[in-house]
């Protein structure tokens, strides 16, 4: 049998590609239906065969569906054209999806050895084809259980609002998303919001309860809205949707790997779908039942260094009958036995800085790679927090963020750029000097009459008296600027701990911080 076939089902043209072992086995295979005639797989068939042969990807029947009119069939409802001279969008997507589910799929299932269940059937596409793939999963979960959205057109008028208004968290679909970070940057219409709306859709699904084990978002750093990048992501989409490993431990899933030596703690292994980096998440579970509204939660950086001390302090202080209320502690660390994982934290905790914007290091060595702060904060907000909230009752109005040194810089940066992400910000020995004092510049930009209105958030600064003089003076300068302005955080405190240095400061901060976190 020819492994690459073109056929007509009624007046619909299909392109079918059969997996390597189709002729030599009696097995049945899962099926992936691909928009735009399968152009996403046509250019990578040899690579897909390599993935099959090497065991990285289950063998799949690929079915390319040639559209009659993309603007009509790949849109969920009618909409005006993006610009003069272009056709409007016809909005006949539901009829197209039903045709695939009720006509094309039964034909393929009856003529080829397929696994016909929805859990073995994917529908994928790029651009508008990616958008209608999601609607196919929403409208027809009886037919499609795996959804691939490559550079999907979430800019389409009303698409994100549709997601906001509907709950499909209980739908057992598995979804893959990708977008290039440069998509839409040169557009003057709705398409310029491509990246932010893709992230918004991802965030909404997580907030509605879809577990990270069933949803992945990949960002292509230099990706534009071109077939080049969509084709590059297509094999990754198939690997996520159909890979051989058990779904519960796939790439960006939070995986419970058992307890550490401290009582009442758990460890999650986590590979982010947003920045592709691996993390060790350490969780200290509260001893008592959640209060009404959920537990207060403390997200703490450099968990390799401080999680144990913080957890033991919380365990002792929360003992009844006069202890502090129970709190959930979430430590973000790395897969290393080192207390300070230098290379990884330098990237995650900083905005990009050129060597000319930084002082010379004491040993005259070069600075590690920097610049991952924005992506890392997205990981915390859009992946880690939803995963934690799906496992524990969390009071969103009482979330805290703690970091030390470069972690303290990140805490300040997050407060100034994402003031609504946490209620309380704890910056210990913050590296305010980073990038020629970027924090001071951000404060000036965001403390104007309307840029950073007074809010309910709190900022708690701390520094050791034995630290380098500029560390102490920078912290006091920032404190003075914020308190004198009458703007910004509602509560600002400054604590200089006598007799403590840059590292020895930490143990003295834990108990007071826990009392604030839980109040």
C-alpha positions in Angstrom: 0.0 0.0 0.0 1.3 3.5 -0.8 2.0 5.2 2.5 1.3 8.7 1.0 -2.2 8.9 -0.5 -4.6 11.5 -1.9 -8.3 10.8 -2.0 -11.7 12.4 -2.2 -14.4 11.9 0.3 -17.4 13.5 -1.4 -16.0 16.8 -2.6 -13.4 17.1 0.1 -9.8 16.3 -0.7 -7.7 14.5 1.9 -4.0 13.7 2.1 -3.3 10.6 4.1 0.1 9.5 5.4 0.4 6.0 6.9 3.1 5.2 9.6 6.2 3.1 8.8 4.8 -0.2 10.2 1.3 0.1 8.8 1.9 -2.5 5.9 3.8 -4.9 8.1 1.5 -5.2 11.1 -2.1 -5.7 11.9 -2.1 -3.0 14.6 -4.5 -0.1 14.8 -3.1 3.4 15.0 -4.2 6.8 16.5 -5.1 9.5 14.0 -4.2 13.2 13.7 -6.4 15.3 11.5 -4.4 18.3 10.3 -5.8 21.5 8.7 -4.6 23.1 5.5 -4.1 19.9 3.6 -1.4 18.6 6.0 1.2 21.2 5.0 2.4 21.1 8.6 3.6 17.5 8.3 4.4 17.4 4.6 7.8 19.0 5.2 8.9 16.9 8.1 7.9 13.3 7.3 11.5 12.0 7.5 11.9 13.5 10.9 8.6 12.0 12.0 9.8 8.6 10.8 12.9 9.1 12.9 10.8 9.9 16.0 8.7 6.7 15.3 11.8 4.5 14.7 13.7 5.8 17.8 10.7 5.3 20.0 10.2 9.0 20.8 6.7 9.1 19.3 3.9 6.6 18.8 3.2 5.8 15.2 0.2 7.9 13.9 -1.9 8.1 10.8 -1.8 11.6 9.6 -4.8 13.0 7.6 -4.5 16.4 5.9 -7.8 18.1 5.2 -7.7 20.5 2.3 -10.0 23.5 3.0 -12.5 25.0 0.6 -12.3 28.4 2.2 -10.1 29.0 5.3 -11.8 32.3 6.2 -15.1 30.5 6.3 -14.3 27.0 7.6 -11.7 28.0 10.2 -13.7 30.7 11.9 -16.3 30.0 14.6 -18.7 33.0 13.8 -18.8 35.7 11.2 -16.5 38.8 11.7 -15.5 41.8 9.7 -12.3 41.7 7.6 -9.1 42.9 9.2 -8.5 45.5 6.6 -10.1 47.0 3.5 -9.7 44.9 0.4 -9.7 41.6 2.4 -12.7 39.2 2.6 -14.7 39.0 5.8 -14.7 35.9 7.9 -17.6 33.6 7.2 -17.9 31.9 10.5 -18.9 28.4 9.2 -16.5 26.6 11.5 -19.2 24.5 13.3 -20.4 23.0 10.0 -16.8 22.2 9.1 -16.0 20.6 12.4 -19.2 18.5 12.2 -18.2 17.4 8.7 -14.8 16.3 10.0 -16.4 14.5 12.9 -19.4 12.9 11.2 -18.2 12.4 7.6 -14.4 12.4 7.3 -13.6 10.6 10.5 -16.1 7.7 10.0 -14.7 7.3 6.4 -11.1 7.1 7.7 -12.1 4.8 10.5 -13.8 2.4 8.1 -11.0 2.3 5.5 -7.9 2.3 7.7 -6.9 0.5 10.8 -7.5 3.3 13.3 -8.0 3.6 17.0 -11.3 5.5 16.7 -11.9 6.7 20.3 -11.7 10.4 20.9 -8.7 9.8 23.3 -6.8 8.5 20.3 -7.9 11.2 17.8 -6.2 14.6 17.5 -7.0 17.7 15.4 -4.3 20.2 14.8 -3.7 23.3 12.8 -1.8 26.6 12.5 -3.1 30.1 12.6 -6.9 30.1 12.0 -6.5 26.3 11.6 -5.2 26.2 15.2 -8.1 28.3 16.4 -10.7 26.0 14.8 -8.9 23.0 16.3 -9.7 24.2 19.8 -13.3 24.8 18.9 -13.4 21.2 17.5 -12.3 19.9 20.9 -14.8 22.1 22.6 -17.8 21.4 20.3 -17.0 17.7 19.6 -15.2 16.1 22.5 -16.9 12.9 21.5 -14.6 12.9 18.4 -11.4 14.8 19.3 -9.5 14.3 22.5 -6.2 15.8 21.6 -5.9 19.4 20.3 -2.9 21.1 18.7 -2.9 24.9 18.3 0.2 26.2 16.6 0.2 30.0 16.4 -3.5 29.8 16.8 -5.4 33.0 16.0 -6.6 34.0 19.5 -6.8 37.5 18.2 -10.0 36.5 16.4 -12.8 38.8 17.6 -14.6 37.3 20.6 -12.4 34.2 20.8 -10.9 34.9 24.2 -14.2 36.2 25.6 -15.7 32.9 24.5 -13.1 31.0 26.6 -13.7 33.3 29.6 -17.5 32.6 29.5 -17.3 28.8 29.2 -15.9 26.1 31.4 -14.3 23.2 29.6 -12.0 22.2 32.5 -13.9 19.0 32.9 -13.5 18.1 29.2 -10.8 15.4 29.2 -8.9 16.8 26.2 -5.2 17.2 26.0 -4.0 20.4 24.5 -0.7 21.8 23.0 -0.2 25.5 22.2 2.7 27.3 20.7 3.4 30.9 19.7 6.3 32.9 18.4 7.2 35.8 20.6 7.6 38.1 17.6 4.2 37.3 16.1 2.2 40.4 15.3 4.8 42.9 16.3 4.6 44.6 12.9 0.8 44.5 12.6 -1.5 47.5 13.1 -4.7 45.5 13.6 -5.9 43.0 16.2 -3.2 40.5 15.2 -0.6 42.7 17.1 -2.0 41.2 20.3 -1.3 37.6 19.2 1.2 36.7 21.9 -0.6 38.3 24.9 -3.9 36.8 23.9 -2.4 33.3 23.5 -0.9 33.6 27.0 -4.3 34.9 28.2 -6.1 31.8 26.8 -3.5 29.6 28.4 -4.0 31.4 31.8 -7.8 31.2 31.6 -7.7 27.4 31.0 -5.4 26.9 33.9 -7.6 29.1 36.2 -10.7 27.2 35.2 -9.0 24.0 36.5 -7.3 22.4 33.6 -4.3 20.6 35.0 -0.8 21.3 33.6 -0.5 17.6 32.8 -3.1 18.2 30.0 -2.0 21.6 28.8 1.3 22.9 27.5 2.3 26.2 26.0 5.6 26.5 24.1 7.1 29.9 23.3 9.4 30.3 20.2 11.7 33.2 21.3 12.4 34.6 17.7 9.3 33.1 16.1 7.2 35.0 13.7 3.9 34.1 12.2 5.3 31.8 9.5 5.0 28.2 8.4 8.7 27.9 9.2 8.0 28.1 13.0 4.7 26.3 12.9 6.3 23.3 11.1 9.1 23.3 13.6 6.6 23.0 16.4 4.4 20.4 14.7 6.6 17.3 15.7 6.8 18.8 19.3 3.0 19.0 19.3 2.7 15.3 18.3 5.2 14.3 20.9 3.3 16.1 23.6 -0.1 14.8 22.4 0.9 11.2 21.5 4.3 10.5 23.2 4.9 7.1 24.6 5.3 8.0 28.2 2.4 8.0 30.7 0.5 11.3 30.4 0.8 12.0 34.1 4.6 12.4 33.9 4.9 14.1 30.5 7.1 17.1 29.9 5.5 20.1 31.7 3.5 18.1 34.2 3.8 18.6 37.9 4.9 15.2 39.1 4.7 14.2 42.8 7.9 12.3 43.4 7.4 11.6 47.1 8.5 13.1 50.4 11.7 14.7 51.4 13.1 14.1 54.8 11.2 16.9 56.5 7.8 15.8 57.8 4.8 17.2 56.0 6.6 18.2 52.8 6.3 17.1 49.2 8.6 17.5 46.1 7.3 18.1 42.6 9.5 17.8 39.5 8.5 20.4 37.0 9.6 21.3 33.5 8.0 24.5 32.3 6.1 24.7 29.1 6.8 28.4 29.0 10.5 28.7 29.2 11.5 25.0 28.9 13.5 25.1 32.2 13.5 22.4 34.9 12.6 23.2 38.5 12.3 21.3 41.8 9.2 22.5 43.7 9.3 21.9 47.4 6.0 22.2 49.3 5.4 22.4 53.0 1.8 21.3 53.7 -0.1 23.0 56.5 -0.8 20.8 59.5 -4.3 22.0 60.1 -7.4 22.2 57.8 -7.7 25.3 55.6 -9.6 28.3 57.0 -12.5 29.7 55.1 -11.1 31.2 52.0 -8.1 28.9 51.9 -4.5 29.0 53.3 -2.2 31.9 53.0 0.6 31.0 50.6 4.3 31.9 50.6 6.2 31.5 47.4 9.9 31.5 48.2 12.9 31.6 45.9 16.3 29.8 46.3 14.5 26.8 47.9 17.7 24.8 47.8 19.1 27.1 50.4 16.3 28.1 52.7 13.3 25.8 52.4 14.4 23.5 55.2 14.9 26.3 57.7 11.7 28.0 56.7 9.6 24.8 56.9 10.9 23.9 60.3 10.2 27.4 61.6 6.6 27.2 60.3 6.1 23.7 61.7 7.1 24.8 65.2 5.4 28.1 65.2 2.1 26.8 64.0 1.6 24.3 66.8 -1.5 24.9 68.8 -3.1 26.2 70.8 -1.3 29.6 70.6 0.7 29.2 67.4 0.4 31.1 64.2 -2.3 30.0 61.7 -1.2 27.3 59.2 0.3 28.5 55.8 1.3 26.8 52.6 5.0 27.2 51.7 6.0 26.7 48.1 9.7 26.7 47.5 11.1 27.2 43.9 14.4 25.4 43.5 16.5 23.5 41.1 17.7 19.9 40.6 21.0 20.3 42.4 22.5 19.5 45.8 24.1 23.0 45.9 22.4 25.5 48.2 23.0 28.3 45.7 22.5 27.2 42.1 24.3 30.1 40.5 23.9 29.7 36.8 20.1 29.0 36.9 19.2 31.7 39.4 21.3 34.4 37.6 19.2 33.7 34.5 15.7 33.4 36.2 16.1 36.2 38.7 17.4 39.0 36.4 16.5 41.2 33.5 19.1 41.3 30.8 22.2 43.4 31.6 25.2 44.0 29.4 28.6 43.7 31.1 29.0 47.5 30.8 25.9 47.9 33.0 27.4 45.6 35.8 30.4 46.0 38.2 33.4 43.8 37.8 33.0 40.5 39.7 35.5 40.0 42.6 37.3 37.1 40.8 37.2 39.1 37.5 35.2 36.3 35.8 32.5 36.9 33.4 28.8 37.2 34.4 26.5 34.2 33.8 23.7 34.5 31.3 21.0 36.9 32.4 17.6 38.0 31.3 15.0 35.4 32.1 13.0 37.3 34.7 9.9 38.0 32.6 9.6 34.4 31.4 10.2 33.1 35.0 7.5 35.3 36.5 5.2 34.0 33.8 6.1 30.5 34.9 5.1 31.3 38.5 1.9 33.1 37.5 0.6 30.9 34.7 1.9 27.4 35.5 3.0 27.0 39.1 0.3 29.0 40.9 -2.6 27.2 39.0 -0.9 23.8 39.7 -0.6 24.6 43.4 -4.2 25.9 43.6 -5.4 22.7 41.9 -3.8 20.7 44.7 -4.4 22.9 47.8 -7.0 25.4 49.0 -5.2 28.8 48.6 -6.5 32.2 49.6 -5.5 34.3 46.6 -5.8 37.5 48.6 -3.0 36.4 51.0 -0.2 35.3 48.7 3.4 36.4 49.5 6.6 36.4 47.6 10.1 36.2 49.2 13.5 36.5 47.7 17.1 37.1 48.9 19.9 38.9 47.1 19.2 38.5 43.4 15.9 37.0 44.5 15.3 40.2 46.4 15.8 42.1 43.1 13.3 39.9 41.4 10.8 40.5 44.3 11.1 44.3 43.8 10.9 44.0 40.0 7.8 41.9 40.3 6.2 44.4 42.7 6.9 47.3 40.4 5.8 45.5 37.2 3.1 43.1 38.5 1.8 44.7 41.6 -1.3 42.5 41.7 0.5 39.2 41.6 1.0 39.0 45.4 -0.3 40.8 48.5 3.0 40.9 50.3 6.5 41.2 48.9 9.6 40.4 51.1 12.9 41.6 49.6 15.9 40.5 51.7 19.3 42.1 50.9 18.0 43.0 47.5 20.5 43.5 44.7 19.2 47.0 43.9 22.5 47.7 42.2 21.6 45.3 39.3 21.8 47.0 35.8 22.9 50.3 37.1 20.2 50.6 39.7 17.3 49.6 37.4 14.9 49.4 40.4 15.3 53.1 41.1 14.5 53.9 37.4 11.4 51.6 37.5 10.2 53.3 40.7 10.5 56.7 39.0 8.6 55.5 36.0 5.8 53.9 38.0 5.4 56.3 40.8 3.8 59.1 38.8 0.3 60.5 39.3 -1.4 57.5 37.7 1.2 54.9 37.0 1.3 53.1 40.3 -1.7 54.0 42.5 -1.6 53.4 46.2 -2.7 49.8 46.8 -3.2 47.2 49.5 0.1 45.5 48.8 2.9 45.4 51.3 6.6 45.7 50.9 9.0 44.4 53.6 12.7 45.3 53.1 15.5 43.9 55.2 19.3 44.1 55.2 22.1 43.1 57.5 24.2 45.8 59.2 27.4 44.0 58.2 26.7 43.9 54.5 28.5 46.0 52.0 27.7 49.6 52.6 26.0 50.1 49.2 23.7 47.2 50.0 22.5 49.0 53.1 22.4 52.4 51.7 20.5 51.3 48.5 17.8 49.6 50.7 17.4 52.8 52.8 17.3 55.0 49.8 14.5 52.9 48.2 12.6 52.9 51.5 12.9 56.7 51.8 11.8 57.3 48.2 8.7 55.1 48.6 7.6 56.4 52.0 8.2 60.1 51.0 6.1 59.7 47.8 2.9 58.6 49.6 2.3 56.2 46.7 2.9 52.6 46.0 2.6 49.9 48.7 0.2 50.7 51.5 2.6 49.2 54.0 6.4 49.6 53.7 8.8 48.4 56.4 12.6 48.6 56.6 14.5 46.3 59.0 18.3 46.5 59.5 19.4 43.5 61.5 22.4 44.3 63.6 25.4 42.0 63.5 24.3 40.0 60.5 25.9 39.8 57.0 24.5 39.0 53.6 24.0 35.3 54.3 23.7 35.1 58.0 20.7 37.6 57.8 18.4 34.9 56.5 17.6 32.8 59.7 16.7 36.0 61.7 14.0 36.9 59.1 12.0 33.7 58.9 9.9 33.8 62.1 8.9 37.5 61.8 8.1 36.9 58.1 5.8 33.9 58.9 3.8 36.0 61.4 3.2 38.6 58.7 2.4 36.0 56.0 -0.3 34.4 58.1 -2.0 37.5 59.6 
